[in-house]
Amino acid sequence: GAVVSQHPSWVICKSGTSVKIECRSLDFQATTMFWYRQFPKQSLMLMATSNEGSKATYEQGVEKDKFLINHASLTLSTLTVTSAHPEDSSFYICSASPGEAGIQYFGAGTRLSVL
Amino acid sequence: GQNIDQPTEMTATEGAIVQINCTYQTSGFNGLFWYQQHAGEAPTFLSYNVLDGLEEKGRFSSFLSRSKGYSYLLLKELQMKDSASYLCAASDSNYQLIWGAGTKLIIKP
């Protein structure tokens, strides 16, 4: 149980385009979903927290107009990187929590390369 | 402020035992998590402690002392596939996870 699916796993795009990443909890309802970014050999950096049906809470320094988060249902959250630039190239990981003790289950991650 | 400390890197021998320590300071406390992350992959959940004591799960055990703000992850009978980063994270009063930078564990034959 507790499977989180993240798609796509890898994307290459041109500078200026937008990229949408999907995160789905397959066998549980996620009261909260989280979006992280991780640069090589660095720790996880929380970007935003989203609860179903409400606006996401962004961490300091994360541009909400650039990283659009939609949490339309208890099993789906999306992150859209708008007008992506090479400095946005990173490993983006989502996680979902069923609410029990705050345990987070992670998707497989999306490796974004912006040319 | 909120802070998690864990060693940057550790080396151990296949078949041996290794203990990865973690100390934490958080505003409120709702539990301590350990995750395993292989290079290039997302983290996977290993354990959760909220009460003092040792939780054993196969070759992996996790210990918590709330009064000392301290936890450790104990890995027994090390296998080469255990080479990974091990992330310690503490849940604060808002159930937000405060992440450590991770301990890279290198297993040698």
Contacts between the chains, C-beta under 8 A, distances in Angstrom:
chain1	res1	chain2	res2	distance
A	2	B	45	7.7
A	6	B	42	7.7
A	42	B	101	7.7
A	43	B	87	7.4
A	43	B	99	5.7
A	43	B	100	7.1
A	43	B	101	4.3
A	43	B	102	5.6
A	44	B	43	7.3
A	44	B	87	7.1
A	44	B	99	5.2
A	46	B	96	7.9
A	46	B	97	7.7
A	46	B	99	7.6
A	49	B	96	7.5
A	91	B	40	7.9
A	93	B	42	4.8
A	93	B	43	7.6
A	101	B	30	7.3
A	101	B	31	5.7
A	101	B	48	5.9
A	101	B	50	6.7
A	101	B	91	7.6
A	102	B	30	6.1
A	102	B	31	6.5
A	102	B	91	4.7
A	102	B	95	4.2
A	102	B	97	6.9
A	103	B	33	7.0
A	103	B	45	6.2
A	103	B	48	5.8
A	104	B	33	7.8
A	104	B	45	7.4
A	104	B	97	6.5
A	105	B	45	6.2
A	106	B	35	7.8
A	106	B	42	4.2
A	106	B	43	5.1
A	106	B	44	6.8
A	106	B	45	7.7
A	107	B	42	6.1
A	108	B	41	7.0
A	108	B	42	5.3
A	109	B	41	6.9
A	109	B	42	4.2
